[in-house]
Amino acid sequence: MALPINITDLINRRVVENARVEYKRNWNPETILHSICAFANDIDNWGGGYIIIGIEEENGMPKLPVEGLEKSSIDRINKELLQKCNLIEPRYIPVVEQTTFAGADIIVLWIPGGDARPYKCPIAFPTEKSAKAEKAYYIRKLSNTIRANQLEEKELIMLANNVPFDDRANMTANVEDMRASLISEYLYAVGSDLYSDSLKRPLADLASDMRLIGGPSEMRKPLNVGLMFFNERPDDFFGYARIEVVDKPDPTGIGMTEKVFTGPLDRQLRDALSYIQNYIIKEKVTKVPGRAEAERIYNYPYAAVEEALSNAVYHKSYQIGEPITVSVTPDRMEITSLPGPDRTIPSEDIANRKMVSRRYRNRRIGDFLKELKLVEGRNTGIPTILHAMRQNGSDLPIFETDDERTYLTVILPVQRSFLNQKETETKSMRTKIRRNVLDIKKLILEILEQTGDIAASDIAKELGYAKINNTISKAVRELIEAGRIEYTEPEKPRSRNQKLRLTDSGRRA
C-alpha cells in the first residue's frame, strides 16, 4: 500500500526528523521488531517513525549506490513481518509499502504512535530450549532504539490510553465530514504515490489507509486531525480553531483592521502569512555608497513571522476555545496561542530564548505541516526566528508566558529604523484609510485635546492632507453644530488668525 508521504523526501530526511527514520540494510527481524515497538510506544509524542529496509546508513544518510532487496525475498519478508508483529503485546501491525528507490527494491514501514500503548515485544525470539520468550518495553532515545529502564517503564504505563488530542477519534463527527478532494489535494502537494489511488477509492478506505479514522469497527469515526486538515470549517468542531490578525496603527483603535482566517489548518496558515507579507510587512531600501547592492531591511523579517506563526498552529491546544492572535502595533508584533510551553522547560530557558521541548502536544498535526513544508524539524523554530531577527538588524524577540503556562506570546520588536517613521506613517495611514467623517471627527477632537488651539489648515496637515478638503470641512461643521468645538474668533470667521478649540462639552466627551 502506498504511504501518504513522499518516499524520496523521507529517505533523504528532508522532512521527517532524523531520529524518526531508521535504515536497515537487510531484514533483521529481532532488531526491527524492537524498533517497531519503540516507535509505536512514541514516548515523546513525536508521531512514531519509519523503518526503511534495503538501504544501508552511512553518516546518517542512505549509502549510495543503494543495494536494495532481492525481489525473491520480499514476499517472505512480508510474511515474516506479520508473523513477528503478532508477538508484540498488544498486537501492532505497521503500514507497509513495497517500492523502489534509485532503481533498487526496498520496503518502507510506517509506524505511527499506537493508541493502545505501552507495547512490549520479545527481547529475543524463542528457541528450542526456551519455549517462551521474555518481553520488554522499547523506546526511542535520539536516533537509537533502547530497552526502557524501570523509570521509563512507569512513564510508558502512565501514558496508557493517553492519546494526543489530534490523534483521537471525534465521536461527534462522521467520516463523511472529511472531504476526499482536500485529501487528494494534500497527497498531490506532498508528492505521495497514494495520490492516483485517492481519485478513485472510497473516502472511508482512503482515510483508513492514512490513519485518519478511529473508533470501534462498528462505529468508525474521523480522527480530530482529519477534521482539522480535511474539513472546510474545523472551527465547527473545535471552537475558534482559526487565526485572527489585528493591525492597530493607533492606540485609540481608530483605523484598526481585523482579518479572520478559517478553513483547514494549512490553508488558514498560508492565507494569514500571505496577508501579513502583503499588508503588514514593509521594506526599506537604502543605497550604500561603494556597493552594487542596496541594503534591504524589513519592519518584521518574514522568516521570523512565518516560523512563529507556524509553531503557534503546531503547538496550540485545540481543546481550548481560543484563536491564535497576531496583534500588530507601531512598535511590535505579538503572536499568542494557548496554552504555554511545557512545564518541563525551565523558566530561565524561556527567558533566555531556549525552548527545547521533549514531548510534542500534537504529533499528527506536526506530521502534516512538516510534509507540507510549513514547519521545520524538531526544535529548530526558535533558532530560525533568532537568526532572521539578527540578520534584519532587529532586536531579539521576547517569549512571554505566566507561571501557570496558560499562554505563550512571541513578541517581535519592530526594526528600529521603522520607529523613526512612526509619525509620518501614522499621518500617511490616516490619509489612506480614515476617510469617513466619523473617523475624521474623532481625530480632530484628539488633535485639539493634545495641541490646544489650532488652525483648521494645521489640522489637515496633522491628518496627512495637503490642505482642507470637503471631508474635513464637513467634520468641522458638524462638530461646531454639535457644540463640541468652536472658533477662537467667531465674530471674524475669515480672520487670518482664526483657530479652532474644544468647548467645555468637547472636553467632557
C-alpha positions as CSV (number, residue, x, y, z in Angstrom):
1,M,0.0,0.0,0.0
2,A,1.3,3.5,-0.9
3,L,2.1,5.8,2.1
4,P,0.8,9.3,2.4
5,I,4.3,10.8,2.2
6,N,6.9,11.5,-0.4
7,I,9.2,8.5,-0.2
8,T,12.2,10.3,-1.7
9,D,11.9,13.1,0.8
10,L,11.6,10.6,3.6
11,I,14.7,8.6,2.6
12,N,16.8,11.8,2.2
13,R,15.4,13.1,5.5
14,R,14.2,16.3,4.0
15,V,11.0,16.4,6.1
16,V,11.0,13.9,8.9
17,E,13.4,14.3,11.7
18,N,16.5,12.1,11.7
19,A,15.5,10.4,15.0
20,R,12.3,9.1,13.4
21,V,13.9,7.4,10.4
22,E,15.9,4.1,10.7
23,Y,17.7,2.4,7.8
24,K,18.2,-1.4,7.7
25,R,20.4,-2.9,5.0
26,N,18.8,-6.4,5.4
27,W,15.8,-8.0,7.0
28,N,16.8,-8.5,10.7
29,P,13.5,-9.4,12.4
30,E,14.7,-9.1,16.0
31,T,16.1,-5.6,15.9
32,I,13.4,-4.4,13.5
33,L,10.7,-5.7,15.9
34,H,12.4,-3.8,18.8
35,S,12.3,-0.6,16.7
36,I,8.7,-1.1,15.7
37,C,7.8,-1.5,19.3
38,A,9.8,1.7,20.2
39,F,8.2,3.8,17.5
40,A,4.7,2.5,18.5
41,N,5.3,3.5,22.1
42,D,6.1,7.0,20.9
43,I,7.1,8.1,24.4
44,D,7.8,11.7,23.4
45,N,4.7,12.0,21.1
46,W,6.9,12.6,18.1
47,G,4.4,10.8,15.8
48,G,6.1,7.4,15.6
49,G,8.6,6.7,12.8
50,Y,9.7,4.9,9.7
51,I,12.0,1.9,9.1
52,I,13.5,1.6,5.6
53,I,14.6,-2.0,4.8
54,G,17.0,-2.4,1.9
55,I,19.1,0.7,2.5
56,E,22.3,0.9,4.5
57,E,23.0,4.0,6.6
58,E,26.3,6.0,6.2
59,N,26.9,9.1,8.3
60,G,23.2,9.5,8.9
61,M,22.2,9.3,5.3
62,P,21.4,6.5,2.8
63,K,24.6,4.9,1.4
64,L,24.8,5.1,-2.3
65,P,24.5,3.2,-4.5
66,V,21.5,1.6,-2.9
67,E,21.8,-2.2,-3.0
68,G,18.1,-2.9,-2.1
69,L,16.5,-6.3,-1.5
70,E,16.3,-9.4,-3.7
71,K,12.9,-9.5,-5.3
72,S,12.5,-13.1,-4.4
73,S,12.9,-12.2,-0.7
74,I,10.2,-9.5,-0.5
75,D,7.2,-11.8,-0.1
76,R,9.0,-13.8,2.5
77,I,9.8,-10.7,4.5
78,N,6.2,-9.5,4.4
79,K,5.0,-12.9,5.7
80,E,7.7,-12.9,8.5
81,L,6.9,-9.3,9.4
82,L,3.3,-10.2,10.0
83,Q,4.2,-13.2,12.0
84,K,6.7,-11.4,14.2
85,C,4.4,-8.4,14.8
86,N,1.9,-10.9,16.3
87,L,4.4,-11.2,19.1
88,I,4.0,-7.6,20.1
89,E,1.8,-7.2,23.1
90,P,-0.8,-5.8,22.5
91,R,-0.7,-6.7,18.8
92,Y,0.6,-3.9,16.5
93,I,0.9,-4.0,12.7
94,P,2.7,-1.2,10.9
95,V,1.7,0.1,7.4
96,V,3.9,-1.4,4.7
97,E,4.9,-0.1,1.3
98,Q,7.0,-2.0,-1.2
99,T,8.6,0.4,-3.6
100,T,11.8,1.3,-5.5
101,F,14.4,3.9,-4.8
102,A,17.4,4.6,-7.0
103,G,16.4,1.6,-9.0
104,A,16.5,-0.8,-6.0
105,D,13.6,-2.6,-4.4
106,I,13.0,-1.6,-0.8
107,I,10.3,-1.9,1.9
108,V,9.2,1.1,4.0
109,L,7.4,0.6,7.3
110,W,5.3,3.4,8.7
111,I,4.9,3.0,12.4
112,P,2.5,5.7,13.8
113,G,2.3,6.1,17.6
114,G,-0.1,3.4,18.8
115,D,-3.4,4.1,20.5
116,A,-3.0,1.1,22.8
117,R,0.4,1.8,24.2
118,P,2.5,0.7,26.0
119,Y,3.8,-2.1,23.7
120,K,6.3,-4.7,24.5
121,C,7.9,-7.4,22.4
122,P,10.4,-10.4,22.9
123,I,13.9,-9.5,23.8
124,A,15.0,-12.5,21.8
125,F,12.9,-14.9,19.8
126,P,12.0,-18.3,21.3
127,T,14.4,-21.2,20.7
128,E,14.1,-24.9,21.2
129,K,15.5,-24.5,24.7
130,S,13.2,-21.6,25.6
131,A,9.7,-22.1,24.5
132,K,8.6,-18.7,26.0
133,A,10.4,-15.5,25.2
134,E,10.9,-12.8,27.8
135,K,9.3,-9.5,26.7
136,A,10.3,-5.9,27.4
137,Y,9.3,-2.3,26.5
138,Y,11.4,-0.5,24.0
139,I,11.6,3.3,23.4
140,R,13.5,5.7,21.2
141,K,16.3,7.9,22.6
142,L,17.5,10.3,20.0
143,S,18.2,8.1,17.0
144,N,18.5,4.8,18.9
145,T,16.2,2.1,20.0
146,I,16.8,1.1,23.6
147,R,15.2,-1.1,26.2
148,A,13.2,1.0,28.7
149,N,14.5,1.2,32.3
150,Q,12.3,0.9,35.3
151,L,11.5,4.6,35.4
152,E,10.8,4.8,31.7
153,E,8.5,1.7,32.0
154,K,6.5,3.6,34.7
155,E,6.3,6.6,32.3
156,L,5.0,4.4,29.5
157,I,2.4,2.9,31.7
158,M,1.3,6.4,32.7
159,L,0.9,7.2,29.0
160,A,-1.5,4.2,28.6
161,N,-4.7,5.4,26.8
162,N,-3.3,9.0,26.9
163,V,-3.6,9.6,23.2
164,P,-2.8,13.1,22.0
165,F,-6.0,15.1,21.2
166,D,-5.2,15.4,17.5
167,D,-4.9,11.6,17.2
168,R,-8.2,10.8,19.0
169,A,-11.5,9.8,17.3
170,N,-14.1,12.6,17.2
171,M,-17.4,10.9,18.3
172,T,-19.5,14.0,17.3
173,A,-18.4,13.8,13.6
174,N,-18.8,11.4,10.7
175,V,-16.3,10.1,8.2
176,E,-18.2,12.0,5.5
177,D,-17.4,15.3,7.2
178,M,-13.9,14.9,5.7
179,R,-13.6,15.9,2.0
180,A,-12.0,13.5,-0.4
181,S,-11.0,16.4,-2.6
182,L,-9.0,18.0,0.2
183,I,-7.2,14.7,0.9
184,S,-6.3,14.4,-2.8
185,E,-5.0,17.9,-2.9
186,Y,-2.8,17.2,0.1
187,L,-1.4,13.9,-1.4
188,Y,-0.7,15.7,-4.7
189,A,1.1,18.6,-2.8
190,V,3.4,16.2,-0.9
191,G,4.1,14.0,-3.9
192,S,2.6,10.8,-2.4
193,D,2.2,7.7,-4.6
194,L,-1.2,7.4,-2.9
195,Y,-2.5,10.4,-4.9
196,S,-3.6,8.5,-8.0
197,D,-5.5,6.0,-5.9
198,S,-7.2,8.7,-4.0
199,L,-9.0,9.8,-7.1
200,K,-10.9,6.6,-7.4
201,R,-11.1,5.0,-4.0
202,P,-14.0,5.4,-1.5
203,L,-13.3,8.1,1.1
204,A,-13.6,5.7,4.0
205,D,-10.9,3.3,2.6
206,L,-8.6,6.2,1.7
207,A,-8.9,7.8,5.1
208,S,-8.4,4.4,6.8
209,D,-5.1,3.9,4.9
210,M,-3.9,7.3,6.0
211,R,-4.8,6.6,9.7
212,L,-7.5,9.3,9.7
213,I,-10.2,7.0,11.2
214,G,-10.6,5.6,14.6
215,G,-13.1,4.1,17.0
216,P,-14.6,0.6,17.2
217,S,-15.2,-1.3,13.9
218,E,-19.0,-0.9,14.2
219,M,-18.8,2.9,14.6
220,R,-15.8,4.3,12.7
221,K,-15.2,8.0,13.3
222,P,-12.8,10.6,11.9
223,L,-9.8,11.5,13.9
224,N,-9.5,15.1,15.1
225,V,-6.5,15.7,12.8
226,G,-8.6,14.5,9.8
227,L,-11.2,17.2,10.6
228,M,-8.5,19.8,11.1
229,F,-7.0,19.4,7.7
230,F,-9.7,17.9,5.5
231,N,-12.8,19.7,6.5
232,E,-13.7,23.2,5.2
233,R,-14.6,24.6,8.7
234,P,-12.6,22.9,11.5
235,D,-13.9,25.7,13.8
236,D,-17.3,24.0,13.6
237,F,-15.8,21.1,15.6
238,F,-13.0,22.9,17.6
239,G,-14.2,26.3,18.8
240,Y,-12.1,29.2,17.5
241,A,-9.7,27.0,15.5
242,R,-8.7,30.0,13.5
243,I,-6.1,32.8,13.2
244,E,-7.0,36.4,13.9
245,V,-4.7,39.2,12.6
246,V,-5.3,42.6,14.2
247,D,-3.5,45.7,12.8
248,K,-3.7,48.5,15.4
249,P,-1.8,51.5,14.0
250,D,-3.2,53.9,16.6
251,P,-3.6,53.3,20.4
252,T,-7.2,54.6,20.3
253,G,-8.2,51.8,17.9
254,I,-9.1,54.2,15.1
255,G,-8.2,52.7,11.8
256,M,-7.8,49.3,13.3
257,T,-8.3,46.4,10.8
258,E,-9.0,42.8,11.7
259,K,-8.8,39.8,9.5
260,V,-10.0,36.3,10.4
261,F,-8.6,33.2,8.7
262,T,-10.5,29.9,8.8
263,G,-10.5,26.6,6.9
264,P,-8.2,23.7,7.0
265,L,-5.2,24.4,9.3
266,D,-2.7,24.5,6.4
267,R,-4.9,26.9,4.4
268,Q,-5.5,29.3,7.2
269,L,-1.8,29.4,8.0
270,R,-0.9,30.1,4.4
271,D,-3.6,32.7,4.0
272,A,-2.6,34.5,7.2
273,L,1.1,34.5,6.3
274,S,0.2,35.8,2.8
275,Y,-1.8,38.7,4.3
276,I,0.9,39.6,6.7
277,Q,3.5,39.5,4.0
278,N,1.5,41.7,1.6
279,Y,-0.1,44.2,4.1
280,I,1.9,44.2,7.3
281,I,5.5,43.7,6.4
282,K,7.2,46.8,5.0
283,E,10.5,47.1,3.3
284,K,13.1,49.9,3.5
285,V,15.8,50.1,0.8
286,T,19.0,52.1,1.4
287,K,21.7,52.6,-1.2
288,V,25.1,52.0,0.3
289,P,28.0,54.0,-1.3
290,G,30.5,51.8,-2.9
291,R,28.3,48.8,-3.0
292,A,26.4,47.5,-6.0
293,E,23.6,46.0,-3.9
294,A,21.3,48.1,-1.8
295,E,20.7,47.3,1.9
296,R,17.2,45.9,2.5
297,I,15.6,45.7,5.9
298,Y,12.0,45.0,7.0
299,N,9.9,46.1,9.9
300,Y,9.5,42.4,10.6
301,P,11.5,39.7,8.8
302,Y,9.1,37.3,7.1
303,A,11.1,34.2,8.1
304,A,10.7,35.0,11.8
305,V,7.0,35.7,11.4
306,E,6.5,32.5,9.4
307,E,8.2,30.4,12.0
308,A,6.5,31.9,15.0
309,L,3.0,31.6,13.5
310,S,3.6,28.1,12.1
311,N,4.8,27.0,15.6
312,A,1.6,28.5,17.1
313,V,-0.5,26.4,14.8
314,Y,1.6,23.3,15.5
315,H,1.6,23.6,19.3
316,K,-1.8,25.2,20.2
317,S,-4.2,23.1,22.1
318,Y,-7.4,22.7,20.1
319,Q,-9.3,21.7,23.2
320,I,-9.1,25.3,24.3
321,G,-11.7,27.5,22.6
322,E,-9.4,30.5,21.8
323,P,-8.0,31.6,18.5
324,I,-4.4,32.2,17.6
325,T,-4.0,36.0,17.6
326,V,-1.5,38.2,15.8
327,S,-1.6,41.8,17.1
328,V,0.4,44.4,15.3
329,T,1.1,47.8,16.8
330,P,3.6,50.5,15.7
331,D,6.4,49.1,17.8
332,R,5.8,45.3,17.9
333,M,4.1,42.2,16.6
334,E,2.7,39.8,19.2
335,I,1.7,36.2,18.3
336,T,-0.3,34.5,21.1
337,S,-1.5,30.9,21.4
338,L,-2.8,28.8,24.3
339,P,-1.5,27.1,26.3
340,G,2.1,28.0,27.0
341,P,5.3,25.9,26.9
342,D,5.5,22.5,28.5
343,R,6.4,22.7,32.2
344,T,9.5,20.6,31.6
345,I,11.1,23.7,30.1
346,P,12.6,25.8,32.8
347,S,11.5,29.5,33.1
348,E,15.2,30.5,32.8
349,D,15.4,28.8,29.4
350,I,12.3,30.6,28.2
351,A,13.7,34.0,29.3
352,N,17.0,33.1,27.5
353,R,15.1,32.1,24.3
354,K,15.9,28.4,24.7
355,M,12.9,26.2,24.4
356,V,13.7,22.5,23.7
357,S,10.6,20.5,24.1
358,R,11.0,16.9,24.9
359,R,7.4,16.0,24.2
360,Y,5.1,17.3,21.4
361,R,1.5,18.3,22.0
362,N,0.2,17.5,18.5
363,R,2.1,14.7,16.9
364,R,-0.2,14.3,13.8
365,I,-0.6,18.0,13.1
366,G,3.2,18.2,13.1
367,D,3.5,15.4,10.6
368,F,1.1,17.1,8.1
369,L,2.7,20.5,8.5
370,K,6.2,19.1,8.0
371,E,5.1,17.2,4.9
372,L,3.7,20.4,3.5
373,K,7.0,22.1,4.5
374,L,5.1,24.6,6.6
375,V,7.2,23.9,9.7
376,E,10.8,22.8,10.3
377,G,12.1,19.7,12.0
378,R,12.4,19.2,15.7
379,N,13.3,22.2,17.9
380,T,14.6,24.4,15.1
381,G,11.9,27.0,15.3
382,I,13.5,29.4,17.8
383,P,17.0,29.3,16.2
384,T,15.3,30.2,12.9
385,I,13.5,33.2,14.5
386,L,16.6,34.4,16.2
387,H,18.7,34.2,13.1
388,A,16.1,36.1,11.0
389,M,15.9,38.9,13.6
390,R,19.7,39.2,13.8
391,Q,20.1,39.2,10.0
392,N,17.5,42.0,9.8
393,G,19.2,44.1,12.5
394,S,16.1,43.8,14.7
395,D,16.1,43.5,18.5
396,L,15.8,39.9,19.6
397,P,12.3,38.5,20.3
398,I,10.7,38.0,23.7
399,F,8.9,34.8,24.7
400,E,6.4,35.6,27.3
401,T,4.3,33.3,29.5
402,D,2.9,33.1,33.0
403,D,3.7,30.9,36.0
404,E,0.8,28.6,35.1
405,R,2.0,28.3,31.4
406,T,-1.6,29.2,30.3
407,Y,-0.3,31.1,27.2
408,L,2.7,31.9,25.0
409,T,3.2,35.2,23.3
410,V,6.1,35.7,20.9
411,I,6.9,39.4,20.7
412,L,8.8,40.5,17.6
413,P,10.0,44.1,18.1
414,V,9.8,46.3,15.0
415,Q,13.1,47.1,13.4
416,R,14.3,50.4,15.0
417,S,14.6,52.4,11.8
418,F,10.9,52.0,11.3
419,L,10.2,53.6,14.7
420,N,11.6,56.8,13.3
421,Q,9.0,56.8,10.7
422,K,6.2,56.3,13.1
423,E,4.7,59.8,13.0
424,T,5.0,60.0,9.2
425,E,3.5,56.6,8.7
426,T,0.6,57.4,11.0
427,K,-0.3,60.5,9.1
428,S,0.0,58.7,5.8
429,M,-2.2,55.9,7.1
430,R,-4.8,58.4,8.3
431,T,-4.9,59.8,4.8
432,K,-5.2,56.5,3.1
433,I,-7.5,54.7,5.5
434,R,-9.6,57.0,7.6
435,R,-11.7,59.0,5.1
436,N,-15.1,58.8,6.6
437,V,-16.4,61.9,8.5
438,L,-16.9,60.0,11.8
439,D,-13.3,59.0,12.0
440,I,-12.1,62.5,11.0
441,K,-14.3,64.0,13.7
442,K,-12.7,61.7,16.3
443,L,-9.2,62.6,15.1
444,I,-9.9,66.3,15.2
445,L,-11.1,66.1,18.8
446,E,-7.9,64.1,19.6
447,I,-5.7,66.7,18.0
448,L,-7.4,69.6,19.7
449,E,-7.0,67.9,23.1
450,Q,-3.3,67.3,22.5
451,T,-2.4,70.7,20.9
452,G,-4.9,73.2,22.2
453,D,-6.0,75.9,19.8
454,I,-5.0,75.1,16.2
455,A,-5.9,76.4,12.7
456,A,-8.0,74.2,10.5
457,S,-5.3,74.1,7.9
458,D,-2.8,72.8,10.5
459,I,-5.4,70.1,11.5
460,A,-5.4,69.0,7.8
461,K,-1.6,68.7,7.9
462,E,-1.8,66.7,11.1
463,L,-4.2,64.3,9.4
464,G,-1.8,63.9,6.5
465,Y,-3.6,66.1,3.9
466,A,-2.0,68.9,1.9
467,K,-5.0,71.2,2.5
468,I,-8.5,71.3,3.9
469,N,-10.8,69.1,1.9
470,N,-14.6,68.5,1.8
471,T,-14.4,65.7,4.4
472,I,-12.6,67.9,6.9
473,S,-14.8,70.9,6.3
474,K,-17.9,68.7,6.9
475,A,-16.4,67.2,10.0
476,V,-15.6,70.7,11.4
477,R,-19.0,72.0,10.6
478,E,-20.8,69.1,12.3
479,L,-18.6,69.4,15.4
480,I,-19.4,73.1,15.7
481,E,-23.1,72.4,15.3
482,A,-22.9,69.8,18.0
483,G,-21.2,72.3,20.3
484,R,-18.0,70.1,20.6
485,I,-15.7,72.7,19.1
486,E,-15.8,76.4,18.3
487,Y,-13.8,79.2,16.6
488,T,-11.5,81.3,18.8
489,E,-12.7,84.4,16.9
490,P,-16.4,83.6,16.0
491,E,-17.0,87.3,15.1
492,K,-14.2,87.2,12.5
493,P,-14.8,83.9,10.5
494,R,-12.3,84.8,7.8
495,S,-9.6,86.1,10.1
496,R,-6.0,85.0,9.2
497,N,-5.5,84.2,12.9
498,Q,-8.7,82.1,13.1
499,K,-8.3,78.8,15.1
500,L,-10.4,76.0,16.5
501,R,-10.7,75.0,20.1
502,L,-12.6,72.5,22.3
503,T,-15.7,73.7,24.1
504,D,-16.5,72.5,27.6
505,S,-18.8,69.9,26.1
506,G,-15.9,68.7,23.9
507,R,-13.6,68.4,26.8
508,R,-16.0,66.3,28.8
509,A,-16.7,63.9,25.9
